[in-house]
């Protein structure tokens, strides 16, 4: 470690929101430039809260005590509000790449990459050419490519994640610490490999990296030191030494069950859903799927469709869920023997009860102004007209038991839950809806390994009861664990 390297240290940190303690770091946690720190733990254990505190993105009602030291100086007294805290941390070149990256829909990819204070005036022609060159080179160093003229409203979750990562890497002055909150959750398997290589190259530039992830390979392949959180407390530190391999059970306290199922034979009954497509164009105008199908999905089976985000898996999900613009495809969907002439969510649900689990829960899975109970019961027809009736509360309570929401009330706003718990709400609602067909896209993103395996068991049980499930995923291991049949895009 160089004498000029920065340090970021936590001592006796406590964070309270209302009467609830969300983070209690009585141990000392010291982060140094040029090293990679992994932070792991179950959903709701305080991982995102810790990163938000270290970057100034905590809620205004949070009460913080303890010490936050940057280069030995306690800056916590300066962090009297999130706005002041962000100024302090950004002054010391500490930046966050959040779970849900900020992308302005009305701006281009290039504009979004250089969003915020910058020495480059990207809106003038000379600097715009320079910005295009810098953005292209940075993306290429990560093994990625984006259409810089595409508008943010057309970007997939994977593209938004790439924009946020590129934005931080192009900060001036260069970052000293980058805090990544589940940066690979939307990336394809090849893109994850290039991201791991890029993260390791950052250490050669004396950039400290803090990495939060539920993917075991992210933590094992990249991190020098691993911090394990449980219910807001640091319970252990694990340091890699002399090339020692760190086991999954040592990190997670649990060995993930990666299994391949015995495929079900297709039903002798007619298929519940048949899809064929001459072409599908993504929102940027790129032809991503040609001559697909016909593909049948039968009652009681899980059909896995595996592909990189760039291969059109997001567009395929949008087509099946009826949210893709009619000008972007020429396709046929037959549901329960009846062709759908006007492909939209209402037409599909009119033919057969369908559930949809999007990989973009914030826009297509939750209503953020509603409570946990209201989100659990969205679209349910078996709870009566009044969402707070005794019958509705009974159904919501039954679903909440599956989520292990020990510390929350059903009347709490959905925004008080961590990203992983929010994903649990979407999964519990759709998988218990008694739908005949469920189409899901990367359903395990944001889930800890134990919850992921519980979710896999629930999906298998739902399929055994006769539901046809279409699993669209970028995770080949997930497809092997769940699918009776697989297609590769």
N, C-alpha and C positions, 0 to 999 in steps of 0.2 A: 504493500500500500504506500502510495506517494504521500509526502508531507502535505501536499496541496489538495489531496483528495477530500471531498466533503463527507460528513457523517450525518446520519439521521437517527436519532435515538429517542426511545420511549421509556419513561420511568413512572411506574405507579399510575398509569392512565386509567381513568374511570369516565365512562360516558353514560349519562342518564337522559332518558326522554320520558317526561312525566314522572311516574313513580317506578318505572321499569329501568333496571340497569341493563343496557344493551352491550356494554363492553367493559371488561374488568381485567386490565393487563397489569397485574401486580409485579410480574417479572420485568426485567430490563430487556428490551429488544433493540439491538444496534444494527443499523444498516450502513454498509460502506459502498463507495463507488467501486465499480469493476466487479461486483459480485451479483449473483442471482439468488434471490430469496423466494422460496415458495411458501404460500400460505394456504393451508387446507383445513377442511372441517365440514361438518354436516350443514345442510341448509339452515339458515337462521343462526349460525354460530358466531357471526360478527365479522366475517371476512370483508364484506363490502363496506361495513361501517368503519373498520380500521383504515381502509384505503381512503374513504371519504374524509376522515379526520386528518389524514396525512396530506391531503390535497386541498382542503377547504371547501368541500362539497357536502358538509354535514347539514342537517336541518337546523333552522334558526332557533327552535325550541330546545335543542340539545344543551345539556349542562356538562361541561368538560372540566375535569380536575386532573392533577398530576403534572408531569413535565413532558414537553415536546422540545427536544434539543436539536438544533441545526448547528453543526460545527461547535458544539459545546455550549451554545447560547440558548436559553429557554425562551422560546417564542410563543408559548401558550398564552401568556398575559396579553399578547398583541392580537390574538385570535378571538376578539370579542364578538365577532359575527362572521358568518360564512364569507361575506364580501371582503372583509379585512384579512381573513385567513387565506383566501385565494391570492391576494396581493402578496402576502408574506411568502407563501410557498412558491409562487411563480417567480418572485424576485430571486429566490434561491434555485431556480431552474428545476423545480419538482413538478412533474406533470402527470395527470391521470388519463388513462384510456378506459372509459366506463363501460359497463355491461351494455347499456343502450346508448350508443354514440349519438351526439348531436349532429344532425344533417339537415340543413335548411332546404325545404322542398323546392323553393323558387330559385335557388342558386345552382350553378353548374357544379360538377365534381371538382373542377379546378378552384372555383370560388370557395367551396367548402373546405378544401385542403388548406387554403391560406386564410381561413376564417379567424378573426381575432387580431390582436396587435401584430403587425409584421413590418419589417423594413422594406418589403416589396409592395409596390403599388400595382397589384395585379390587374386593376381596371384600366391601366394605361398600356399602350401597345408595346413599348420596349420592355417594360417589366413583365408584361403578360407572357411574352416569348420566353423570357428567362424563367418565369414561374413554371411554364409548361415543361421546359427542359429539366428543371429541378425535380418536379413531381414525377416525370417519366423515369428519370434516373433512379429516384428513390424507390418507386414501385418495382422497377426492374431488379434492383438489389435484393428485393424481397421475393422475386420470382413472380410478380403479379403484373397485371395490365388492366387499366381502366380507361373507359372513354371519357376524357376530360371535359368534353362538351355536353355530356349527358346531364340532365337535371336531377336534383336530389330526389324528387318525388318518384322517379322511376328506378331508384337504386334498391337492390335486394338487401336483406340484412347482412349478407356476406360482404357486399360492396360497401355498405356503410361502415362496417368494421375496418375494412382496408383504408377507407378515407380517414377515419379517426387515428389509426396507427401511423399513417403517412404524415398527417398533420402534426403529430407530436414529434416525429423524427426530423421535421423541417423547422422546428422552433429555433429562434435566434434570441439569445445565445443558446448553444447546444444544451440539451437536457443533461442534468447531473444524475437525476433519478427519474425513471419512468415506472409508473404503477399500472400494471395491466390487470383489469378485472374480467376474467374469463374471455381472453382475446380470441380463442380458437373455437368458441361455441358455434359459430356460423360457418366456419371454414371447411373446405373439403380436405380429404386425407393428404393429397399432394401439397396443398397450400399450407397445411399444418407443418409438414416437414420443412418447407422453406422458411416458415416463421421460426421454428426452433433454431435453424441455422443463423437466421438474422439476429435473434436474441443473443446467441453466443457471440456473434461478432460485435455486439454492442459493448460487451465487457472489455474487448480489446481497445475500445475508444474511451475506457474508464467511465462508462455509464452504469450506474447501479440499477438493477431491475428487480421489481417486486411483482411476483406472478401469482395470481389467484386462479385456480382451475380445479374442476372436478374430473378432468381427464388424467388418469394415472400416468400416462406416457408423457404428458406435459411436464409433470413434476419430476418424475424419475430421470428423464432424459436431459433436463436443463439445469436443475437447481443445485447450488452448492450447499445451501442451508434450508431446512424446511421447518416451518413453525406450524404446530397443530393447535387449532382453536376448538373449543367445545363450550357451547352456551355462553359465549362472550369471554371466555377465559383461555389464556395460553396454557396448555397442559403439558407441552413438551417441545423441545428443539431437537432436530436431527441434523447432524452435519456429515456431509460426505467426506471421507478421508481416505487417501491412498487408493483412489479409484474404487472404493468399496461400493458394492451394489446395495441399494436400499430396497427392501421388500415392500410390497403393497400393504401387507398387514401391519408393518411397522409404522407406515404413514397414516393409514386410514383406520387402524384398529379393527379392520374387517377385510376379508379377502373377497374381492368381487367375483361373483359367480358368472363366468363367461362360458356359456354352454351352447351347444348346437342342438336344436330340438329335432325330434323325429317328425318328418313332414306328414301332414294329414293328406289323405288322398282327396282330390277334387270331388265335390258332391255330384251325385247322379242327377240332382235337380238342375233346372236351368240356372244360368249365372244370375246373380243379383245385379251385377254391373258389368257392362261391356264398353270398352273405350277403344276408339281408333282415331288417328289423326293424320291428315295429309301433311300438315305443317303447323308449327307453333312458333310465333315470333315473340321475343321478350319485349319489355316496354321500351328498350332503347332501339328497337327495330332490327335486332339481330335474329337470324333464322336459327333457332336452337334445337328444334326437333323436326325430323322429316320422316314420313312414312312409319308411324308408330302404330303397332297393333295389327289386327284387333286383339285386345287383351281381355280375358274373362276373369272375373273375381267371383268366387263361389261362397255360399253360406258356410261359415265355420272355418275359414282359412285366413291366413295372413299372407298377403302378397307383398313381397319386398321389392321396391324399385330403388336401385342404388345408383348414385351419380354425383359428380362434382357440382357445386353451385353453378359453375360456368357451362355445364352441360344441359341446363334447362330444367332441373328438378323443381325450382321455384315456380317456373312458368307452368309446369305440369300440375302442380298442386293448385295454382290459381285457376287453371282450366277446370279441374275436377270440382273445385269449390264454387265455380261459377262467377269468379271475380275478375277473370281476364277479359279485357275488352274484346267485343265480337270481331273487330277488324284485325285481331292479332292471331287468329287461328282458323283453320278449316278442319273440323272434327265432328265426330259422332259419339254421343253418349246414350247408351240404352240402359235404363234402370228398371229392373223388375219386368223386363220384356217390353217396355214402352219407350220408344225413342223420344228424346227431349229436343224439341225444335228450337226453343229459346233458352240457351244455356245460362242460367243464373241461379243463385241459391234458392229462390222461391220455387222455381220450376222443378229443381231437383228434389226438394223436400216435399213437393206436391205428389210426386210419384212414389216416394219411399222415405222413411225417416232416416236422415243422414246426420252424422256428427262430423265436425271439422276441427282439427287441432293444428293451428298455424305455427310456424317457427317465429312469427312476429306477434307475440302475445300482447304487446302493448297497444297495437293497432287493431288486431283482428281476434283477440281472445278475451280481453277484459274491458270493462268500462271503469275508468280510473276514478270517476266521481262517485262510484257506488261502494257499498260495504262488502265485506267478505261474503255474507249470506246472499246478498243480491246477485253477486257474481257467480256464486255456486248454483243459483237457481235460474240463471238466464236461459230462456227457451224451454223450460220444463213445463209441460202441460198437465202433470199429475199432482200439482200442488194447489190447484184452485186459482182463483182470480187474485187473491190477496197474498202477497209474497211474505207477509209477516204472520200468516195464520198458523195455528198449531200444527197442521199437516205440513206446511212449508218448513217450519222450524224443525220438525222431526226429520224431514229429508235432509235439510242442511246440516243438522247435528250428526246424522249418520255419515254424510260425506266428510265432514270435518274430522271425524274419528279416523278416517283413512289418511288424513293429512298430518296427523299428530300435531295439531295446533294447540299445544298445551298452554301457551302463554298469551293467547289472543282470544278476544270475544268475537262472536260472529257479527256484532254490530260495529266492530272496528273498520275503518276504511281499508280498502284493498291495498292502498299505497303504503300501509305500515308494514306489510309483509316484504321479506327479501325476495329477490328475483326467483330463487328456487322454489319458495313457497307459493309465489304467484303461479308458477308453472304447475305446481301440484293442484291448485284450484281449478285450472283449465282442464287438466287430465281427469280429475275426479268428476267434474261436471259432465264431460263428454263420454267417459267410459261407463258411467252409471245411468246414461240417458235412455238406455234400451233401444238405441238406434240400430237399424238393420245393417247399415253400412257406415263405417267410420274411416275417414281419410285423414292421415296424420303426417306431418312434415317435421322431421327431427324432434320427436316428442321428448327425448331425454335431455335436451339441452338445459343446462342450469341445475340439473339434479345431482345430488351427491350419490356416490356409488351404491350405498345401501338402498336409498329410495329408488334409484334406477332399477335395481333388481326386483324390488317390490312392484314397481310399475310394469316390468316385463311379465311378472306372474299374473298381474291383473289383466293385461292385454290378452294373455293366453287363455285365461278363464272366460273372458268376454267372448273370444272366438269360439271356445268350446260350446257356448250357449247359442251359437248359430249366427253371430254377427260376422259379416265380411269386413275385413280390415285391409286397407291399402296403406302400407308403410313406405313413405317416401323419405329417404335418408341419405346423408353423405357419409355415414359411418358404416363401413362394411362389417365390422364386428357386431354392431346392433342388428344388421340385417340377418347375419348368420344365427344370432341368438333367438330371433323371433320368427323368421319367415318359413312358410311351408314351400313357397316357390320364390325365385328371385329373377328379376330382370335388371340388366345393367344398361344405363344410358351412356 
